[in-house]
């Protein structure tokens, strides 16, 4: 078994005033206002071409990063638009032993060998 370190992700914990509106289906649920944009923000030609719209789209927070510094860059970008974020760290990643596809599989193979009366 080997340790693979940690993964990091960014979570938005507070949006700027006006960026969220009540859902039309459930007023207790807030969703992003599609017409909101950060003060002074204007889409560039590159943005419109890449995103396919002139509307502001929040940078994704559905990715994981292998380094805290990469997650910190995403956090800084999102916070530049007025949101508040945190960086979350995963539990330690554990990889299976060499030659095994799943963590703990080598222990299962060992237990089966012992149960058959074979050598460990």
ABEGO torsion letter per residue (X at the ends): XBBAEBBBBBBBABBBBGABBBBAABAABBBBBAABBBBGBBBBAAAAAAAGBABBBBBBAABBBABAAAAAAAAAAAAAAGBBBBBBBBBBBBBBBBGBABBGAAAAAAAAAAAAGBBX
